[in-house]
């Protein structure tokens, strides 16, 4: 039987941060997420990939969801391992939530890679560097993005080619 503390650690985030949708705070969030990933055992590449995915996700919320409004809330929650995955490799789970306009999760796509121009690659980058990516609508308003990265997982391009 699990103790109450053990149950809480499985459901409640170990870090829960609320930031305003001002790009000024993006570097601080990147630094925090990268530093936590380092403490959890990720190498330099893994830390950089996680920080990049979070940065791209936050930029998309600010630019597309909030149409560049700098005063809207974004919540970032972090757990030190993939939740609900008994025996899974150690890693990190992040949840990014907002109150932006809702869109159908299957409509969230990056532009075609053959379309060479600046911008539009955030979703593609997120999917490439993370092991799990799940977009969902929140219950009443806003969107939710769940990101999982495990230590020792092969990069997405290697998994696709296997």
C-alpha positions as CSV (number, residue, x, y, z in Angstrom):
1,X,0.0,0.0,0.0
2,X,1.4,3.4,-1.0
3,X,1.8,6.1,1.6
4,X,0.0,9.4,1.2
5,X,3.2,11.2,0.3
6,X,4.1,8.6,-2.4
7,X,0.6,9.0,-3.9
8,X,0.9,12.8,-3.9
9,X,4.3,12.6,-5.6
10,X,2.7,10.7,-8.4
11,X,-0.1,13.1,-9.0
12,X,1.1,16.5,-7.9
13,X,3.8,18.2,-9.9
14,X,7.2,18.6,-8.2
15,X,7.4,22.1,-9.7
16,X,4.5,24.2,-10.7
17,X,5.2,27.6,-12.2
18,X,3.0,30.4,-13.4
19,X,4.5,32.9,-15.8
20,X,3.0,35.8,-17.8
21,X,3.1,35.4,-21.6
22,X,5.8,38.0,-21.9
23,X,8.8,36.8,-23.9
24,X,11.0,38.4,-21.3
25,X,10.6,35.3,-19.1
26,X,11.4,32.7,-21.7
27,X,15.1,32.5,-21.0
28,X,14.4,32.0,-17.2
29,X,12.0,29.2,-17.9
30,X,14.5,27.6,-20.3
31,X,17.3,27.9,-17.7
32,X,15.1,26.4,-15.0
33,X,13.9,23.4,-17.1
34,X,17.4,22.7,-18.3
35,X,18.9,22.9,-14.8
36,X,16.3,20.5,-13.5
37,X,16.9,18.1,-16.4
38,X,20.6,18.2,-15.6
39,X,19.9,17.3,-12.0
40,X,17.7,14.4,-13.1
41,X,20.6,12.9,-15.1
42,X,20.1,14.1,-18.6
43,X,23.3,14.9,-20.6
44,X,24.0,18.2,-22.3
45,X,22.1,17.2,-25.5
46,X,19.0,16.0,-23.6
47,X,18.9,19.2,-21.4
48,X,19.2,21.3,-24.6
49,X,16.5,19.4,-26.3
50,X,14.1,19.7,-23.4
51,X,14.7,23.4,-23.0
52,X,14.3,23.9,-26.7
53,X,10.9,22.0,-26.8
54,X,9.6,24.1,-23.8
55,X,10.8,27.3,-25.4
56,X,9.1,26.5,-28.8
57,X,5.9,25.5,-27.0
58,X,5.9,28.8,-25.0
59,X,6.6,30.8,-28.1
60,X,3.7,29.2,-29.8
61,X,1.3,29.9,-26.9
62,X,2.5,33.6,-26.8
63,X,2.4,34.1,-30.6
64,X,-0.5,32.1,-31.8
65,X,-2.6,31.4,-28.7
66,X,-2.4,34.8,-27.0
67,X,-1.6,36.8,-30.2
68,X,1.4,38.3,-28.5
69,X,-0.4,39.6,-25.5
70,X,2.2,39.8,-22.7
71,X,-0.1,39.6,-19.7
72,X,-1.8,36.2,-20.0
73,X,-1.1,33.2,-17.8
74,X,0.9,30.1,-18.7
75,X,1.4,27.3,-16.3
76,X,4.4,24.9,-16.5
77,X,4.3,21.7,-14.3
78,X,7.2,19.3,-14.0
79,X,7.5,15.7,-12.7
80,X,10.8,13.9,-12.5
81,X,9.7,10.8,-14.4
82,X,7.0,9.7,-16.8
83,X,3.8,9.3,-14.9
84,X,1.7,6.1,-15.1
85,X,4.5,4.2,-16.8
86,X,5.5,1.4,-14.5
87,X,9.0,0.4,-15.2
88,X,9.6,3.2,-17.7
89,X,13.1,4.7,-18.1
90,X,13.7,7.6,-15.8
91,X,13.0,11.0,-17.4
92,X,10.9,14.1,-17.1
93,X,7.3,14.9,-17.8
94,X,6.2,18.5,-18.4
95,X,2.8,20.0,-18.8
96,X,2.2,23.4,-20.3
97,X,-1.2,24.9,-20.0
98,X,-2.8,28.2,-21.0
99,X,-6.1,30.0,-21.4
100,X,-5.6,30.7,-25.1
101,X,-8.1,30.0,-27.8
102,X,-8.9,26.3,-28.2
103,X,-8.2,24.5,-31.4
104,X,-8.6,20.9,-32.3
105,X,-5.4,19.0,-31.3
106,X,-5.2,17.3,-34.7
107,X,-5.0,20.7,-36.3
108,X,-1.7,21.5,-34.6
109,X,0.9,20.9,-37.2
110,X,4.1,22.5,-38.3
111,X,4.5,23.6,-41.8
112,X,5.9,21.3,-44.5
113,X,9.7,21.0,-44.2
114,X,10.1,21.5,-47.9
115,X,8.6,25.0,-47.5
116,X,11.8,26.8,-46.9
117,X,11.2,30.1,-45.1
118,X,11.7,31.4,-41.6
119,X,9.4,30.2,-38.8
120,X,6.7,27.6,-38.5
121,X,8.9,24.7,-37.4
122,X,8.2,24.8,-33.6
123,X,5.7,21.9,-33.6
124,X,8.1,19.8,-35.8
125,X,11.0,20.5,-33.5
126,X,9.0,19.6,-30.4
127,X,8.0,16.3,-31.9
128,X,11.5,15.5,-33.0
129,X,13.3,16.1,-29.7
130,X,10.7,14.7,-27.2
131,X,9.7,11.1,-26.8
132,X,6.0,11.8,-26.2
133,X,4.0,14.9,-27.3
134,X,0.3,15.2,-26.6
135,X,-1.8,18.3,-27.4
136,X,-5.3,18.5,-25.8
137,X,-8.0,21.0,-25.0
138,X,-8.5,22.0,-21.4
139,X,-11.9,21.5,-19.9
140,X,-13.3,25.0,-20.3
141,X,-10.7,27.2,-21.9
142,X,-7.2,26.9,-23.2
143,X,-4.9,24.2,-24.3
144,X,-2.6,21.6,-22.6
145,X,0.6,20.2,-23.9
146,X,2.2,17.1,-22.3
147,X,5.8,16.5,-23.1
148,X,7.9,13.4,-22.0
149,X,11.6,12.8,-22.4
150,X,13.3,9.7,-21.1
151,X,16.9,9.3,-20.3
152,X,18.5,6.9,-22.8
153,X,15.8,6.9,-25.4
154,X,16.9,7.0,-29.0
155,X,16.2,10.2,-30.9
156,X,13.0,10.3,-32.9
157,X,14.8,10.0,-36.3
158,X,16.6,6.9,-35.1
159,X,13.3,5.3,-33.8
160,X,11.6,6.1,-37.1
161,X,14.4,4.4,-39.2
162,X,14.5,1.3,-37.0
